[in-house]
Amino acid sequence: MKTLLDNSLRNHQTALNVQAYRQQLLASNIANADTPHYKARDIDFRGALQTAMNKITPLALSTTSSAHLTGVNALPLERYTLYRTELQSAVDGNTVNMDVERAAFAENSIHYEASVTFINGLLSGMQRAISGQ
């Protein structure tokens, strides 16, 4: 039976997954700031999160034998990966703007930390309620 808590935790887990994927993209941009012809990437966060939230049930993998494990397909976040619009292109064709990347990285880190803090608070509150505190 699905509860409000299940939905809340699932939504925050999904948000954390999307934020973690975005953090990887931003870190890759920063790491490749000096790579010739590297194109900075980001994710359509709103689109990825909205699609993930609208999924009613995860897709189960097909199995041909009862001995196979039935995993759950993760949301393919790669399809929400976009190339960042060039603000200024380097002579070597690199489109990474370190100021933009650092700001986006810091902002994403704050959102990720806020989601983790919310989940921790929710679980701590439940633990206190269960123990009668």
N, CA, C and O atoms as a MOPAC input file, in Angstrom:
PM7 MOZYME 1SCF
protein

 N      0.83100 1    -1.17200 1     0.00000 1
 C      0.00000 1     0.00000 1     0.00000 1
 C      0.88500 1     1.24800 1     0.00000 1
 O      1.76200 1     1.40500 1     0.84900 1
 N      0.63800 1     2.12000 1    -0.95800 1
 C      1.41300 1     3.35100 1    -1.07400 1
 C      0.90800 1     4.36400 1    -0.05800 1
 O     -0.29600 1     4.53100 1     0.13300 1
 N      1.83900 1     5.02500 1     0.58000 1
 C      1.48000 1     6.04800 1     1.55400 1
 C      2.03500 1     7.38400 1     1.09500 1
 O      2.81000 1     7.46400 1     0.14100 1
 N      1.62300 1     8.42500 1     1.79300 1
 C      2.13200 1     9.75500 1     1.50300 1
 C      3.64400 1     9.79200 1     1.68700 1
 O      4.35300 1    10.46400 1     0.93900 1
 N      4.12800 1     9.06700 1     2.68700 1
 C      5.56700 1     9.00500 1     2.93500 1
 C      6.28900 1     8.35300 1     1.76700 1
 O      7.33800 1     8.83400 1     1.33900 1
 N      5.73600 1     7.26000 1     1.24500 1
 C      6.34500 1     6.59500 1     0.09000 1
 C      6.46800 1     7.56100 1    -1.08200 1
 O      7.51500 1     7.64400 1    -1.72400 1
 N      5.38600 1     8.29100 1    -1.35500 1
 C      5.40000 1     9.23800 1    -2.46700 1
 C      6.40800 1    10.35100 1    -2.23600 1
 O      7.13600 1    10.73400 1    -3.15300 1
 N      6.45500 1    10.86900 1    -1.01800 1
 C      7.38900 1    11.94800 1    -0.70200 1
 C      8.83000 1    11.47900 1    -0.84500 1
 O      9.65500 1    12.17000 1    -1.44200 1
 N      9.13100 1    10.31400 1    -0.30200 1
 C     10.49100 1     9.79000 1    -0.40900 1
 C     10.84600 1     9.46900 1    -1.85600 1
 O     11.97200 1     9.71500 1    -2.28800 1
 N      9.89900 1     8.92400 1    -2.60100 1
 C     10.15500 1     8.60400 1    -4.00700 1
 C     10.43600 1     9.87500 1    -4.79400 1
 O     11.34400 1     9.90800 1    -5.62500 1
 N      9.65400 1    10.92600 1    -4.53300 1
 C      9.85900 1    12.18600 1    -5.23800 1
 C     11.22400 1    12.78300 1    -4.92400 1
 O     11.91600 1    13.26900 1    -5.81900 1
 N     11.60800 1    12.74500 1    -3.65600 1
 C     12.91100 1    13.29700 1    -3.28600 1
 C     14.05100 1    12.41500 1    -3.78900 1
 O     15.11300 1    12.92600 1    -4.14500 1
 N     13.84800 1    11.11600 1    -3.82400 1
 C     14.86400 1    10.22200 1    -4.38000 1
 C     15.06100 1    10.52500 1    -5.86400 1
 O     16.18900 1    10.56700 1    -6.35300 1
 N     13.96600 1    10.73100 1    -6.56500 1
 C     14.04900 1    11.06600 1    -7.98400 1
 C     14.77700 1    12.38400 1    -8.17800 1
 O     15.63000 1    12.50300 1    -9.05600 1
 N     14.44200 1    13.37900 1    -7.35800 1
 C     15.11700 1    14.67800 1    -7.44800 1
 C     16.61100 1    14.52600 1    -7.18300 1
 O     17.43000 1    15.13300 1    -7.87200 1
 N     16.96700 1    13.71700 1    -6.18900 1
 C     18.38400 1    13.48600 1    -5.88900 1
 C     19.09800 1    12.82200 1    -7.06400 1
 O     20.23400 1    13.17700 1    -7.37900 1
 N     18.44500 1    11.86800 1    -7.71000 1
 C     19.05400 1    11.19600 1    -8.85800 1
 C     19.30900 1    12.17300 1   -10.00500 1
 O     20.37200 1    12.14600 1   -10.62600 1
 N     18.33400 1    13.03200 1   -10.27900 1
 C     18.49300 1    14.01200 1   -11.35300 1
 C     19.57600 1    15.02500 1   -10.98500 1
 O     20.39000 1    15.40200 1   -11.82700 1
 N     19.58300 1    15.46400 1    -9.72600 1
 C     20.60400 1    16.41900 1    -9.28400 1
 C     21.99900 1    15.79800 1    -9.33000 1
 O     22.96400 1    16.47300 1    -9.68900 1
 N     22.11200 1    14.53400 1    -8.97300 1
 C     23.41300 1    13.85300 1    -9.02500 1
 C     23.90100 1    13.73800 1   -10.46400 1
 O     25.08700 1    13.92600 1   -10.73900 1
 N     22.99200 1    13.43100 1   -11.37700 1
 C     23.37300 1    13.35100 1   -12.79000 1
 C     23.81900 1    14.71700 1   -13.29700 1
 O     24.79700 1    14.81800 1   -14.03800 1
 N     23.10100 1    15.77300 1   -12.89900 1
 C     23.48300 1    17.12900 1   -13.31100 1
 C     24.85900 1    17.48100 1   -12.74900 1
 O     25.66700 1    18.11500 1   -13.42800 1
 N     25.12100 1    17.07100 1   -11.51600 1
 C     26.41800 1    17.35900 1   -10.90100 1
 C     27.54400 1    16.69700 1   -11.70200 1
 O     28.62000 1    17.27400 1   -11.85900 1
 N     27.29300 1    15.49300 1   -12.20200 1
 C     28.29000 1    14.80600 1   -13.02900 1
 C     28.55200 1    15.57600 1   -14.32400 1
 O     29.69900 1    15.72200 1   -14.74500 1
 N     27.48800 1    16.06300 1   -14.94500 1
 C     27.65100 1    16.83400 1   -16.17500 1
 C     28.45200 1    18.10700 1   -15.92800 1
 O     29.36100 1    18.43700 1   -16.69100 1
 N     28.10700 1    18.82000 1   -14.85200 1
 C     28.79900 1    20.06900 1   -14.54300 1
 C     30.26200 1    19.81700 1   -14.20000 1
 O     31.13800 1    20.58400 1   -14.60300 1
 N     30.52700 1    18.74900 1   -13.46000 1
 C     31.91100 1    18.39900 1   -13.13200 1
 C     32.69100 1    18.04800 1   -14.39800 1
 O     33.86700 1    18.38900 1   -14.52400 1
 N     32.03900 1    17.37600 1   -15.32100 1
 C     32.67700 1    17.03800 1   -16.59100 1
 C     33.00200 1    18.30400 1   -17.38300 1
 O     34.06500 1    18.40600 1   -17.99400 1
 N     32.08700 1    19.26000 1   -17.36700 1
 C     32.34100 1    20.53200 1   -18.05000 1
 C     33.56900 1    21.22300 1   -17.46200 1
 O     34.43900 1    21.69300 1   -18.19500 1
 N     33.62900 1    21.28000 1   -16.13300 1
 C     34.75100 1    21.93800 1   -15.46300 1
 C     36.05800 1    21.20400 1   -15.76000 1
 O     37.08600 1    21.83100 1   -16.01700 1
 N     36.01000 1    19.88300 1   -15.72300 1
 C     37.21900 1    19.09000 1   -15.97900 1
 C     37.71600 1    19.25100 1   -17.41400 1
 O     38.91100 1    19.12200 1   -17.67700 1
 N     36.80500 1    19.53100 1   -18.33500 1
 C     37.17900 1    19.65100 1   -19.74600 1
 C     37.26800 1    21.09900 1   -20.21700 1
 O     37.15300 1    21.37300 1   -21.41100 1
 N     37.47100 1    22.01500 1   -19.29300 1
 C     37.52200 1    23.43900 1   -19.64000 1
 C     38.63800 1    23.75800 1   -20.63200 1
 O     38.53000 1    24.71900 1   -21.39400 1
 N     39.69200 1    22.97500 1   -20.63100 1
 C     40.82100 1    23.22600 1   -21.53300 1
 C     40.89800 1    22.22900 1   -22.68500 1
 O     41.88900 1    22.20500 1   -23.41400 1
 N     39.87200 1    21.41200 1   -22.85400 1
 C     39.85600 1    20.41800 1   -23.92900 1
 C     39.36400 1    21.07100 1   -25.22000 1
 O     38.25200 1    21.59800 1   -25.25600 1
 N     40.17200 1    21.04300 1   -26.27300 1
 C     39.74400 1    21.65100 1   -27.53500 1
 C     38.45800 1    21.01300 1   -28.06600 1
 O     38.29400 1    19.79400 1   -28.02600 1
 N     37.56700 1    21.84300 1   -28.55500 1
 C     36.30100 1    21.45400 1   -29.18600 1
 C     35.31500 1    20.77900 1   -28.23500 1
 O     34.33400 1    20.18800 1   -28.68600 1
 N     35.55900 1    20.85700 1   -26.93000 1
 C     34.60300 1    20.28400 1   -25.97200 1
 C     33.39300 1    21.20100 1   -25.89900 1
 O     33.53700 1    22.42100 1   -25.82400 1
 N     32.21300 1    20.62100 1   -25.92000 1
 C     30.96300 1    21.37700 1   -25.83900 1
 C     30.35700 1    21.17500 1   -24.45600 1
 O     30.10200 1    20.04700 1   -24.03500 1
 N     30.13100 1    22.28400 1   -23.75400 1
 C     29.55800 1    22.22800 1   -22.40800 1
 C     28.15000 1    21.65500 1   -22.47100 1
 O     27.38100 1    21.96300 1   -23.38200 1
 N     27.82000 1    20.81100 1   -21.48500 1
 C     26.50900 1    20.15500 1   -21.44100 1
 C     25.81600 1    20.45200 1   -20.12200 1
 O     26.45500 1    20.74500 1   -19.11200 1
 N     24.50200 1    20.36800 1   -20.15800 1
 C     23.67800 1    20.50400 1   -18.96200 1
 C     22.45200 1    19.63700 1   -19.18700 1
 O     22.31700 1    18.99500 1   -20.22900 1
 N     21.57500 1    19.62100 1   -18.22100 1
 C     20.37800 1    18.78800 1   -18.32000 1
 C     19.14400 1    19.67600 1   -18.25200 1
 O     19.13800 1    20.70200 1   -17.57100 1
 N     18.10900 1    19.27300 1   -18.96000 1
 C     16.80900 1    19.92400 1   -18.81800 1
 C     16.21500 1    19.37700 1   -17.52600 1
 O     15.43700 1    18.42300 1   -17.53700 1
 N     16.59700 1    20.00100 1   -16.41100 1
 C     16.24200 1    19.49500 1   -15.08500 1
 C     14.73300 1    19.39000 1   -14.91600 1
 O     14.21700 1    18.37400 1   -14.45000 1
 N     14.03700 1    20.44400 1   -15.29800 1
 C     12.58100 1    20.46000 1   -15.13400 1
 C     11.92300 1    19.34800 1   -15.94300 1
 O     11.03400 1    18.66000 1   -15.44100 1
 N     12.34900 1    19.16900 1   -17.18500 1
 C     11.77300 1    18.12500 1   -18.03000 1
 C     12.05500 1    16.73000 1   -17.50200 1
 O     11.17000 1    15.87400 1   -17.48400 1
 N     13.29800 1    16.50200 1   -17.07100 1
 C     13.66900 1    15.18900 1   -16.54000 1
 C     12.90800 1    14.88500 1   -15.26300 1
 O     12.41300 1    13.77300 1   -15.08000 1
 N     12.81200 1    15.86900 1   -14.38200 1
 C     12.12600 1    15.65900 1   -13.11000 1
 C     10.63000 1    15.46100 1   -13.32300 1
 O     10.01900 1    14.59800 1   -12.69300 1
 N     10.04300 1    16.25500 1   -14.20500 1
 C      8.60800 1    16.12900 1   -14.46700 1
 C      8.28100 1    14.76000 1   -15.05900 1
 O      7.29600 1    14.13700 1   -14.66300 1
 N      9.07800 1    14.29300 1   -15.98400 1
 C      8.85700 1    12.97100 1   -16.57100 1
 C      8.99700 1    11.88900 1   -15.51200 1
 O      8.19300 1    10.95800 1   -15.45700 1
 N     10.02200 1    12.01300 1   -14.67100 1
 C     10.24000 1    11.01600 1   -13.61600 1
 C      9.09100 1    11.00800 1   -12.61900 1
 O      8.67800 1     9.94000 1   -12.16600 1
 N      8.57000 1    12.17400 1   -12.27100 1
 C      7.47200 1    12.25700 1   -11.30300 1
 C      6.16700 1    11.71000 1   -11.88600 1
 O      5.32900 1    11.18200 1   -11.15500 1
 N      6.00100 1    11.83800 1   -13.19300 1
 C      4.77100 1    11.37000 1   -13.83200 1
 C      4.75000 1     9.86700 1   -14.05500 1
 O      3.70600 1     9.29300 1   -14.36400 1
 N      5.91600 1     9.22500 1   -13.89800 1
 C      5.95200 1     7.76900 1   -14.03600 1
 C      5.17900 1     7.16400 1   -12.87400 1
 O      5.51100 1     7.40000 1   -11.71200 1
 N      4.17000 1     6.40100 1   -13.17900 1
 C      3.35400 1     5.80000 1   -12.12600 1
 C      4.08700 1     4.62800 1   -11.49400 1
 O      4.18500 1     4.54100 1   -10.27000 1
 N      4.58800 1     3.75000 1   -12.30300 1
 C      5.34300 1     2.60500 1   -11.79000 1
 C      6.59500 1     2.44700 1   -12.63200 1
 O      6.57700 1     2.73100 1   -13.82900 1
 N      7.67200 1     2.00000 1   -12.02500 1
 C      8.88400 1     1.76800 1   -12.80200 1
 C      8.67800 1     0.62500 1   -13.78600 1
 O      7.89700 1    -0.29300 1   -13.53400 1
 N      9.37300 1     0.68800 1   -14.89000 1
 C      9.28200 1    -0.37500 1   -15.88200 1
 C     10.11500 1    -1.56200 1   -15.42800 1
 O     11.28900 1    -1.41500 1   -15.08600 1
 N      9.50600 1    -2.73000 1   -15.42600 1
 C     10.24000 1    -3.93800 1   -15.04900 1
 C     10.93400 1    -4.49200 1   -16.28400 1
 O     10.42600 1    -4.36800 1   -17.39900 1
 N     12.07200 1    -5.09100 1   -16.08600 1
 C     12.79300 1    -5.70500 1   -17.19000 1
 C     12.13400 1    -7.02400 1   -17.57000 1
 O     11.60900 1    -7.73600 1   -16.71400 1
 N     12.16700 1    -7.33700 1   -18.83900 1
 C     11.62900 1    -8.61400 1   -19.30000 1
 C     12.58800 1    -9.72500 1   -18.91200 1
 O     13.80600 1    -9.55500 1   -18.96000 1
 N     12.02900 1   -10.85800 1   -18.53000 1
 C     12.85900 1   -12.01100 1   -18.19000 1
 C     12.39400 1   -13.20700 1   -18.99600 1
 O     11.21300 1   -13.33400 1   -19.32100 1
 N     13.32700 1   -14.07400 1   -19.31000 1
 C     12.99300 1   -15.28200 1   -20.05900 1
 C     13.01900 1   -16.51100 1   -19.17300 1
 O     12.68000 1   -17.61100 1   -19.60800 1
 N     13.42600 1   -16.31600 1   -17.91900 1
 C     13.49800 1   -17.42000 1   -16.97800 1
 C     13.14100 1   -16.90200 1   -15.59100 1
 O     13.42900 1   -15.75300 1   -15.25400 1
 N     12.51600 1   -17.75100 1   -14.79600 1
 C     12.16200 1   -17.33700 1   -13.43700 1
 C     13.39800 1   -17.15900 1   -12.56000 1
 O     13.31400 1   -16.57900 1   -11.47800 1
 N     14.54100 1   -17.65600 1   -13.02400 1
 C     15.78400 1   -17.51500 1   -12.26400 1
 C     16.45300 1   -16.15500 1   -12.49100 1
 O     17.37200 1   -15.78800 1   -11.75900 1
 N     15.99600 1   -15.40800 1   -13.50200 1
 C     16.58300 1   -14.10100 1   -13.78900 1
 C     16.13800 1   -13.07100 1   -12.75500 1
 O     15.03000 1   -13.13500 1   -12.22400 1
 N     17.02300 1   -12.13100 1   -12.48700 1
 C     16.67900 1   -11.03300 1   -11.58700 1
 C     15.80100 1   -10.03400 1   -12.32700 1
 O     16.02500 1    -9.75000 1   -13.50300 1
 N     14.81600 1    -9.51300 1   -11.64300 1
 C     13.94700 1    -8.51000 1   -12.24600 1
 C     14.34700 1    -7.15100 1   -11.71200 1
 O     13.87700 1    -6.72100 1   -10.65900 1
 N     15.20800 1    -6.48700 1   -12.44000 1
 C     15.64800 1    -5.15500 1   -12.04500 1
 C     14.62000 1    -4.11900 1   -12.45100 1
 O     13.58600 1    -4.44000 1   -13.03700 1
 N     14.91900 1    -2.88700 1   -12.13300 1
 C     14.04100 1    -1.78400 1   -12.50700 1
 C     14.82900 1    -0.85700 1   -13.41500 1
 O     15.95100 1    -0.46600 1   -13.09400 1
 N     14.24100 1    -0.51000 1   -14.54500 1
 C     14.90400 1     0.41500 1   -15.45800 1
 C     14.93900 1     1.80300 1   -14.84400 1
 O     13.91900 1     2.30600 1   -14.37100 1
 N     16.08600 1     2.40700 1   -14.85200 1
 C     16.20500 1     3.77200 1   -14.35700 1
 C     15.75600 1     4.74000 1   -15.45100 1
 O     15.73500 1     4.40100 1   -16.63400 1
 N     15.40700 1     5.92400 1   -15.03600 1
 C     15.03100 1     6.95000 1   -15.99500 1
 C     16.24200 1     7.26900 1   -16.86500 1
 O     17.30300 1     7.59900 1   -16.33300 1
 N     16.11300 1     7.17900 1   -18.17700 1
 C     17.25900 1     7.46900 1   -19.04700 1
 C     17.51300 1     8.97600 1   -19.11600 1
 O     16.98500 1     9.66300 1   -19.99100 1
 N     18.31400 1     9.47400 1   -18.20000 1
 C     18.54900 1    10.91100 1   -18.09800 1
 C     19.34800 1    11.45700 1   -19.27200 1
 O     19.33500 1    12.66300 1   -19.51700 1
 N     20.03900 1    10.59500 1   -19.99700 1
 C     20.84800 1    11.04800 1   -21.12200 1
 C     20.00100 1    11.76700 1   -22.16800 1
 O     20.49000 1    12.67300 1   -22.84300 1
 N     18.75100 1    11.37700 1   -22.30700 1
 C     17.92900 1    12.01700 1   -23.33100 1
 C     17.55200 1    13.44900 1   -22.95800 1
 O     17.04900 1    14.19200 1   -23.80000 1
 N     17.78500 1    13.83800 1   -21.72100 1
 C     17.52700 1    15.21100 1   -21.29500 1
 C     18.80000 1    16.04800 1   -21.27700 1
 O     18.77900 1    17.20800 1   -20.86400 1
 N     19.89800 1    15.46500 1   -21.72200 1
 C     21.16800 1    16.18300 1   -21.76600 1
 C     21.18000 1    17.09800 1   -22.98500 1
 O     20.89900 1    16.67600 1   -24.10600 1
 N     21.50800 1    18.34800 1   -22.73800 1
 C     21.53600 1    19.35700 1   -23.79400 1
 C     22.91200 1    20.00500 1   -23.83800 1
 O     23.64600 1    19.99800 1   -22.85000 1
 N     23.25300 1    20.56100 1   -24.98900 1
 C     24.47800 1    21.34800 1   -25.08600 1
 C     24.14900 1    22.77700 1   -24.68400 1
 O     23.12800 1    23.33600 1   -25.08200 1
 N     25.03400 1    23.34800 1   -23.89100 1
 C     24.83700 1    24.70500 1   -23.40900 1
 C     25.01800 1    25.69400 1   -24.56500 1
 O     25.88900 1    25.51500 1   -25.41700 1
 N     24.19500 1    26.72600 1   -24.58300 1
 C     24.30600 1    27.76700 1   -25.59800 1
 C     25.62200 1    28.51200 1   -25.41200 1
 O     26.00400 1    28.85700 1   -24.29400 1
 N     26.29700 1    28.75000 1   -26.50900 1
 C     27.59000 1    29.43000 1   -26.44100 1
 C     27.40600 1    30.88100 1   -26.02600 1
 O     26.68500 1    31.63500 1   -26.67900 1
 N     28.05800 1    31.26800 1   -24.94100 1
 C     28.08800 1    32.67100 1   -24.54800 1
 C     29.31800 1    33.32500 1   -25.15800 1
 O     29.26400 1    34.44500 1   -25.66500 1
 N     30.40800 1    32.60900 1   -25.09600 1
 C     31.63200 1    33.04800 1   -25.76800 1
 C     32.40900 1    31.79200 1   -26.10500 1
 O     32.65300 1    30.93900 1   -25.25100 1
 N     32.78200 1    31.69900 1   -27.33400 1
 C     33.51100 1    30.51300 1   -27.77100 1
 C     35.00400 1    30.80200 1   -27.74500 1
 O     35.45100 1    31.88800 1   -28.11500 1
 N     35.75200 1    29.82400 1   -27.30900 1
 C     37.20200 1    29.96500 1   -27.29900 1
 C     37.73600 1    29.75400 1   -28.71300 1
 O     37.02900 1    29.24800 1   -29.58400 1
 N     38.95300 1    30.13400 1   -28.92500 1
 C     39.58500 1    29.97200 1   -30.23200 1
 C     39.63400 1    28.50100 1   -30.62600 1
 O     39.53100 1    28.17000 1   -31.80700 1
 N     39.79000 1    27.61700 1   -29.64000 1
 C     39.88500 1    26.18100 1   -29.92500 1
 C     38.52200 1    25.49700 1   -30.02600 1
 O     38.46800 1    24.27400 1   -30.15800 1
 N     37.41800 1    26.25100 1   -29.96800 1
 C     36.08400 1    25.68000 1   -30.11400 1
 C     35.45900 1    25.18700 1   -28.82900 1
 O     34.35400 1    24.64600 1   -28.85600 1
 N     36.12900 1    25.35700 1   -27.70400 1
 C     35.59900 1    24.93800 1   -26.40600 1
 C     34.53000 1    25.93700 1   -25.96800 1
 O     34.73500 1    27.14600 1   -26.07800 1
 N     33.39200 1    25.44500 1   -25.47400 1
 C     32.29600 1    26.33400 1   -25.07500 1
 C     32.09900 1    26.41400 1   -23.56500 1
 O     31.07800 1    26.93000 1   -23.11000 1
 N     33.04700 1    25.91900 1   -22.78400 1
 C     32.92200 1    25.94900 1   -21.32600 1
 C     33.24200 1    27.35000 1   -20.82100 1
 O     34.31200 1    27.89100 1   -21.10000 1
 N     32.30800 1    27.93000 1   -20.07800 1
 C     32.51900 1    29.21100 1   -19.40400 1
 C     32.63000 1    28.88100 1   -17.92000 1
 O     31.64000 1    28.51600 1   -17.28600 1
 N     33.82300 1    29.01000 1   -17.37200 1
 C     34.06400 1    28.57200 1   -15.99300 1
 C     33.19200 1    29.30300 1   -14.98100 1
 O     32.78500 1    28.70000 1   -13.98700 1
 N     32.89500 1    30.57000 1   -15.19800 1
 C     32.03400 1    31.29700 1   -14.26300 1
 C     30.63300 1    30.69400 1   -14.23500 1
 O     30.05000 1    30.50600 1   -13.16700 1
 N     30.10500 1    30.39600 1   -15.40400 1
 C     28.77100 1    29.78800 1   -15.49800 1
 C     28.77800 1    28.40400 1   -14.86800 1
 O     27.85900 1    28.05300 1   -14.12800 1
 N     29.80800 1    27.61900 1   -15.15500 1
 C     29.88000 1    26.24600 1   -14.63500 1
 C     30.00900 1    26.22500 1   -13.11900 1
 O     29.34500 1    25.43500 1   -12.44900 1
 N     30.85900 1    27.08500 1   -12.57800 1
 C     31.02700 1    27.12700 1   -11.12100 1
 C     29.74000 1    27.55800 1   -10.42900 1
 O     29.36700 1    26.99700 1    -9.40000 1
 N     29.06300 1    28.55300 1   -10.99500 1
 C     27.80200 1    29.00900 1   -10.40000 1
 C     26.74800 1    27.90800 1   -10.45000 1
 O     26.03900 1    27.68400 1    -9.46900 1
 N     26.64000 1    27.22100 1   -11.58200 1
 C     25.66900 1    26.13100 1   -11.71500 1
 C     26.01500 1    24.98200 1   -10.78100 1
 O     25.12500 1    24.37100 1   -10.19000 1
 N     27.31200 1    24.68300 1   -10.64400 1
 C     27.76000 1    23.61100 1    -9.75800 1
 C     27.39500 1    23.93800 1    -8.30800 1
 O     26.88800 1    23.08100 1    -7.58400 1
 N     27.65300 1    25.17700 1    -7.88900 1
 C     27.33400 1    25.59400 1    -6.51400 1
 C     25.82800 1    25.56800 1    -6.27100 1
 O     25.37600 1    25.10000 1    -5.22500 1
 N     25.05300 1    26.06600 1    -7.22800 1
 C     23.59400 1    26.07200 1    -7.08800 1
 C     23.04900 1    24.64600 1    -6.98900 1
 O     22.19900 1    24.36100 1    -6.14500 1
 N     23.53300 1    23.76500 1    -7.84200 1
 C     23.07700 1    22.37800 1    -7.82000 1
 C     23.45800 1    21.69700 1    -6.50900 1
 O     22.68600 1    20.90200 1    -5.97400 1
 N     24.64000 1    22.00500 1    -5.99300 1
 C     25.07800 1    21.44100 1    -4.70800 1
 C     24.15200 1    21.86300 1    -3.57900 1
 O     23.82500 1    21.06100 1    -2.70500 1
 N     23.73200 1    23.11600 1    -3.59700 1
 C     22.81700 1    23.62500 1    -2.56600 1
 C     21.47600 1    22.90900 1    -2.64300 1
 O     20.91800 1    22.51700 1    -1.61800 1
 N     20.95600 1    22.73700 1    -3.85700 1
 C     19.67600 1    22.03000 1    -4.01800 1
 C     19.78500 1    20.57400 1    -3.56900 1
 O     18.87300 1    20.04800 1    -2.93100 1
 N     20.89500 1    19.93100 1    -3.90000 1
 C     21.10900 1    18.53700 1    -3.50100 1
 C     21.15200 1    18.43300 1    -1.98100 1
 O     20.50200 1    17.57100 1    -1.39000 1
 N     21.92000 1    19.31700 1    -1.35600 1
 C     22.04000 1    19.31000 1     0.10800 1
 C     20.69100 1    19.58200 1     0.77000 1
 O     20.38100 1    18.99200 1     1.80500 1
 N     19.88700 1    20.46700 1     0.18500 1
 C     18.55800 1    20.75500 1     0.73500 1
 C     17.66500 1    19.51900 1     0.66700 1
 O     16.92100 1    19.24200 1     1.60800 1
 N     17.73200 1    18.78100 1    -0.42900 1
 C     16.93000 1    17.55900 1    -0.54900 1
 C     17.36300 1    16.51200 1     0.46900 1
 O     16.52500 1    15.85300 1     1.08200 1
 N     18.67100 1    16.36000 1     0.64700 1
 C     19.18000 1    15.39700 1     1.62800 1
 C     18.76700 1    15.80700 1     3.04000 1
 O     18.36700 1    14.96000 1     3.83800 1
 N     18.86000 1    17.09400 1     3.35000 1
 C     18.46900 1    17.59600 1     4.66800 1
 C     16.98300 1    17.36000 1     4.92100 1
 O     16.59700 1    16.98600 1     6.02800 1
 N     16.14700 1    17.57500 1     3.90600 1
 C     14.71500 1    17.34300 1     4.05700 1
 C     14.43600 1    15.87000 1     4.34400 1
 O     13.65700 1    15.55000 1     5.24200 1
 N     15.06000 1    14.98600 1     3.59600 1
 C     14.84800 1    13.55000 1     3.80300 1
 C     15.31700 1    13.13700 1     5.19100 1
 O     14.63000 1    12.38300 1     5.87900 1
 N     16.48100 1    13.62600 1     5.60700 1
 C     16.98400 1    13.30900 1     6.94900 1
 C     16.02500 1    13.79800 1     8.02800 1
 O     15.77400 1    13.08700 1     9.00200 1
 N     15.48800 1    15.00000 1     7.86400 1
 C     14.52700 1    15.53100 1     8.83400 1
 C     13.25800 1    14.70400 1     8.88400 1
 O     12.71800 1    14.44400 1     9.96000 1
 N     12.78800 1    14.29400 1     7.73000 1
 C     11.58200 1    13.47500 1     7.65800 1
 C     11.78900 1    12.14000 1     8.35900 1
 O     10.93900 1    11.70000 1     9.13400 1
 N     12.90500 1    11.50400 1     8.08800 1
 C     13.18500 1    10.20800 1     8.70700 1
 C     13.47000 1    10.34400 1    10.20300 1
 O     13.08400 1     9.47500 1    10.98400 1
 N     14.13600 1    11.41600 1    10.60700 1
 C     14.38300 1    11.64600 1    12.03900 1
 C     13.07700 1    11.86900 1    12.78300 1
 O     12.89100 1    11.36800 1    13.89200 1
 N     12.17400 1    12.62300 1    12.16900 1
 C     10.86200 1    12.84700 1    12.77600 1
 C     10.08600 1    11.55500 1    12.93400 1
 O      9.43100 1    11.33900 1    13.95400 1
 N     10.15700 1    10.70400 1    11.93900 1
 C      9.48400 1     9.40700 1    12.03000 1
 C     10.10000 1     8.55800 1    13.12900 1
 O      9.38800 1     7.89200 1    13.88000 1
 N     11.42200 1     8.58200 1    13.22300 1
 C     12.10200 1     7.79400 1    14.24800 1
 C     11.70900 1     8.28100 1    15.64100 1
 O     11.48700 1     7.47100 1    16.54100 1
 N     11.62100 1     9.59600 1    15.82300 1
 C     11.20500 1    10.14100 1    17.12200 1
 C      9.75500 1     9.76200 1    17.42900 1
 O      9.42100 1     9.44700 1    18.57200 1
 N      8.90200 1     9.79200 1    16.41400 1
 C      7.49700 1     9.43900 1    16.62500 1
 C      7.35500 1     7.96500 1    17.00000 1
 O      6.55200 1     7.61400 1    17.86500 1
 N      8.12300 1     7.11900 1    16.35800 1
 C      8.06000 1     5.68300 1    16.64900 1
 C      8.56300 1     5.38600 1    18.05100 1
 O      8.00500 1     4.54300 1    18.75400 1
 N      9.62700 1     6.08700 1    18.45700 1
 C     10.18700 1     5.83400 1    19.79000 1
 C      9.44200 1     6.59800 1    20.88800 1
 O      9.76700 1     6.45400 1    22.06700 1
 N      8.45400 1     7.40200 1    20.51600 1
 C      7.61900 1     8.09400 1    21.50500 1
 C      8.26000 1     9.33000 1    22.10100 1
 O      7.90700 1     9.71600 1    23.21600 1
 N      9.16300 1     9.94700 1    21.42200 1
 C      9.82500 1    11.15000 1    21.93900 1
 C      9.08600 1    12.39800 1    21.54300 1
 O      9.50500 1    13.50100 1    21.89400 1

